[in-house]
Amino acid sequence: MTKILPFCSVPSLSERDEERLLIKITDDGSTTLYLPDLDEHYHSIHGAIQESMHVFIEAGLKHCKSNGLKIMEIGFGTGLNTLLTILNSDSKQIVYHAIEKYPLKNNIIKSINYPTLISSEASKKYFKKIHDATWNKEVEITPTFKLKKIETDLQIHNFESGYDLIYFDAFAPDKQPELWKEEIFQKLFNSMNPNSILTTYSSKGSVRRAMKSCGFYVEKIPGAGGKREMVRAVKTNV
């Protein structure tokens, strides 16, 4: 059962001044955040690290064979996907962009336990560098990994081209339906290279239909703990 830790105020969520985040411990021992006004978690309560590894690393990163990758993450959040990508990059040269409309404050970041659970000096060092990185500027985290955190709204962002992999980690379709519409996926499709991949935890029918209408080849694959299915979409070279 998910454990709940004390409330923490999050003044960085400028349009949600009345809201507070709960810090929770998920089933694999890793922390996530809960947004009461949306009734939504940042990660699966069945395991934050486990879900991110399954959906984005195993189903996404490890299917990219190129030695050089350009990655876009939709929903930077706690930085978990970014950290796991660095730790599983196998010395690939990676340029990593991440969009976040509401960056978290340091008091919240300090309560996140991923580096302790992953239990390596590298994870602690990288996690700190990820969150210390200046927003809206490309920063070198390692000699092979460059990060640009972009503080913006997904709906108005003008994407660069040339992405090989997209992690779509927005809040759920029934919580923020405006982020799962065809026009959003069309922008992503247009920004991607041929044969590039998009992964997401949601396999909702309306999401799959929106992706297919943009030209993606969409497949349902086994989901992370607690979810039967997820989606991997490919921009085929057609």
C-alpha positions as CSV (number, residue, x, y, z in Angstrom):
1,M,0.0,0.0,0.0
2,T,1.3,3.4,-0.9
3,K,2.7,5.4,2.1
4,I,1.9,9.1,2.4
5,L,4.5,11.6,3.7
6,P,3.7,15.1,5.0
7,F,2.4,17.9,2.7
8,C,4.9,20.1,1.0
9,S,4.0,23.5,-0.5
10,V,5.1,24.0,-4.1
11,P,5.2,27.8,-4.8
12,S,6.8,27.1,-8.3
13,L,3.4,25.9,-9.6
14,S,2.4,29.5,-10.2
15,E,-1.0,28.7,-11.6
16,R,-1.8,26.3,-8.8
17,D,-1.0,28.4,-5.8
18,E,-3.8,26.8,-3.9
19,E,-2.5,23.3,-4.5
20,R,-0.1,21.3,-2.5
21,L,1.8,18.2,-3.4
22,L,1.9,15.0,-1.4
23,I,5.1,12.9,-1.3
24,K,4.3,9.2,-1.6
25,I,6.3,6.1,-1.4
26,T,5.4,3.7,-4.2
27,D,5.4,-0.1,-4.1
28,D,9.1,-0.4,-5.2
29,G,10.2,2.0,-2.4
30,S,10.7,5.0,-4.7
31,T,9.0,8.3,-4.2
32,T,6.4,9.9,-6.4
33,L,4.3,13.1,-6.0
34,Y,0.6,13.4,-5.8
35,L,-1.3,16.4,-7.0
36,P,-4.6,16.5,-5.1
37,D,-6.5,19.0,-7.3
38,L,-6.0,16.7,-10.3
39,D,-6.2,13.5,-8.3
40,E,-3.1,12.5,-10.2
41,H,0.3,10.9,-9.4
42,Y,3.6,11.8,-11.2
43,H,4.3,8.1,-11.5
44,S,2.7,4.7,-11.0
45,I,1.9,3.9,-7.4
46,H,3.1,0.4,-8.2
47,G,6.7,1.7,-8.5
48,A,8.0,4.9,-9.9
49,I,11.5,3.6,-10.9
50,Q,10.0,0.3,-12.1
51,E,7.5,2.1,-14.4
52,S,10.1,4.5,-15.9
53,M,12.5,1.6,-16.6
54,H,9.8,-0.4,-18.3
55,V,8.0,2.3,-20.3
56,F,10.9,4.5,-21.3
57,I,14.1,2.6,-21.0
58,E,13.2,-1.0,-21.9
59,A,10.5,-0.1,-24.4
60,G,12.2,3.0,-25.8
61,L,15.9,3.7,-25.3
62,K,17.0,0.1,-25.6
63,H,15.3,-0.2,-29.0
64,C,17.4,2.7,-30.4
65,K,20.5,1.2,-32.0
66,S,22.2,4.4,-33.2
67,N,25.3,5.6,-31.2
68,G,24.0,9.2,-31.3
69,L,20.4,10.1,-30.2
70,K,18.3,13.1,-29.8
71,I,15.6,12.6,-27.2
72,M,12.6,14.7,-26.2
73,E,10.8,14.1,-22.9
74,I,7.3,15.5,-22.5
75,G,7.0,16.1,-18.8
76,F,10.4,16.4,-17.0
77,G,8.7,16.3,-13.6
78,T,11.1,14.8,-11.0
79,G,13.9,14.1,-13.5
80,L,13.6,10.3,-13.0
81,N,13.5,9.5,-16.8
82,T,16.5,11.8,-17.4
83,L,18.5,10.1,-14.7
84,L,17.6,6.6,-15.8
85,T,18.5,7.5,-19.4
86,I,22.0,8.7,-18.4
87,L,22.6,5.5,-16.3
88,N,21.4,3.3,-19.2
89,S,22.9,5.2,-22.1
90,D,25.8,2.7,-22.8
91,S,28.1,5.6,-23.8
92,K,25.7,6.7,-26.6
93,Q,26.1,10.4,-27.5
94,I,22.8,11.9,-26.4
95,V,21.2,15.3,-26.7
96,Y,18.2,15.3,-24.3
97,H,15.5,17.9,-24.3
98,A,12.8,18.0,-21.6
99,I,9.6,20.1,-21.5
100,E,8.1,21.1,-18.1
101,K,5.5,23.8,-17.5
102,Y,5.8,23.7,-13.7
103,P,9.4,23.1,-12.5
104,L,9.7,21.7,-9.0
105,K,11.2,23.7,-6.1
106,N,14.4,22.4,-4.4
107,N,12.6,21.5,-1.2
108,I,10.6,18.9,-3.2
109,I,13.6,17.7,-5.2
110,K,15.5,17.0,-2.0
111,S,12.8,14.7,-0.8
112,I,13.1,12.4,-3.8
113,N,14.9,9.2,-3.0
114,Y,15.9,7.8,-6.5
115,P,19.7,8.3,-6.1
116,T,19.6,6.5,-2.7
117,L,17.6,3.6,-4.0
118,I,19.7,3.2,-7.1
119,S,22.6,3.4,-4.7
120,S,25.5,4.6,-6.7
121,E,27.7,7.6,-6.4
122,A,27.1,8.3,-10.1
123,S,23.4,8.4,-9.7
124,K,23.7,11.0,-6.8
125,K,26.1,13.1,-8.9
126,Y,24.0,13.0,-12.0
127,F,20.8,13.7,-10.2
128,K,22.2,16.8,-8.6
129,K,23.7,18.0,-12.0
130,I,20.3,17.4,-13.7
131,H,18.5,19.6,-11.2
132,D,21.2,22.2,-10.9
133,A,21.2,22.6,-14.7
134,T,20.1,26.1,-15.9
135,W,16.6,26.1,-17.5
136,N,16.3,26.8,-21.2
137,K,20.1,26.3,-21.8
138,E,21.9,23.2,-23.1
139,V,24.2,21.9,-20.3
140,E,26.7,19.1,-20.4
141,I,25.9,16.6,-17.7
142,T,28.5,14.0,-18.8
143,P,30.9,14.1,-21.8
144,T,28.3,12.1,-23.7
145,F,25.1,13.6,-22.4
146,K,23.8,17.1,-23.0
147,L,20.6,18.3,-21.3
148,K,18.3,21.2,-22.1
149,K,15.3,21.6,-19.7
150,I,12.7,23.8,-21.4
151,E,10.2,25.6,-19.2
152,T,7.2,26.0,-21.5
153,D,3.7,24.8,-22.3
154,L,3.6,21.8,-24.6
155,Q,0.7,23.3,-26.5
156,I,2.7,26.4,-27.7
157,H,6.2,25.0,-27.9
158,N,7.8,25.0,-31.4
159,F,9.7,21.8,-31.6
160,E,13.1,21.4,-33.2
161,S,13.5,18.6,-35.8
162,G,15.6,15.4,-35.7
163,Y,14.3,13.6,-32.6
164,D,15.0,9.9,-32.5
165,L,13.1,9.0,-29.4
166,I,10.2,10.7,-27.5
167,Y,9.2,9.9,-23.9
168,F,5.5,11.0,-23.6
169,D,5.0,11.3,-19.9
170,A,2.3,13.9,-19.5
171,F,-0.4,13.5,-16.9
172,A,-3.1,11.0,-17.9
173,P,-5.5,11.6,-20.8
174,D,-8.5,11.9,-18.5
175,K,-6.7,14.5,-16.3
176,Q,-5.2,16.7,-19.1
177,P,-7.0,15.7,-22.3
178,E,-5.7,18.7,-24.2
179,L,-2.2,17.3,-24.2
180,W,-3.2,14.0,-25.8
181,K,-4.9,15.4,-28.9
182,E,-4.1,14.8,-32.5
183,E,-2.6,18.2,-33.0
184,I,0.0,17.5,-30.3
185,F,1.0,14.2,-31.7
186,Q,1.2,15.8,-35.2
187,K,3.7,18.3,-33.9
188,L,5.7,15.4,-32.4
189,F,5.5,13.3,-35.5
190,N,6.7,16.2,-37.6
191,S,9.7,16.7,-35.3
192,M,10.9,13.1,-35.5
193,N,13.3,11.3,-37.8
194,P,12.1,8.3,-39.9
195,N,12.0,5.1,-37.9
196,S,12.1,7.0,-34.6
197,I,10.1,5.9,-31.5
198,L,7.6,7.4,-29.1
199,T,6.7,5.5,-25.9
200,T,4.0,6.3,-23.4
201,Y,2.3,4.5,-20.5
202,S,-1.2,5.1,-21.8
203,S,-2.9,2.7,-24.3
204,K,-6.3,4.5,-24.3
205,G,-8.2,4.1,-27.5
206,S,-8.5,7.8,-28.2
207,V,-4.7,8.2,-27.8
208,R,-4.0,5.4,-30.2
209,R,-6.4,6.8,-32.8
210,A,-4.9,10.2,-32.5
211,M,-1.4,8.8,-33.1
212,K,-2.5,6.7,-36.0
213,S,-4.2,9.6,-37.7
214,C,-0.8,11.4,-37.7
215,G,0.9,8.6,-39.4
216,F,2.4,6.6,-36.5
217,Y,2.5,2.8,-36.6
218,V,1.1,2.0,-33.1
219,E,1.5,-1.2,-31.2
220,K,0.2,-2.2,-27.8
221,I,2.8,-3.9,-25.7
222,P,2.7,-5.2,-22.0
223,G,2.5,-2.3,-19.5
224,A,4.4,-1.7,-16.3
225,G,3.2,-3.2,-13.0
226,G,-0.5,-2.5,-12.5
227,K,-1.2,-1.7,-16.2
228,R,-2.0,-4.4,-18.7
229,E,-0.8,-2.4,-21.8
230,M,1.2,0.6,-22.9
231,V,2.0,2.0,-26.4
232,R,5.1,2.2,-28.5
233,A,4.6,4.2,-31.7
234,V,7.0,4.4,-34.6
235,K,7.3,6.9,-37.3
236,T,7.9,4.5,-40.2
237,N,10.1,5.4,-43.1
238,V,7.2,5.5,-45.6
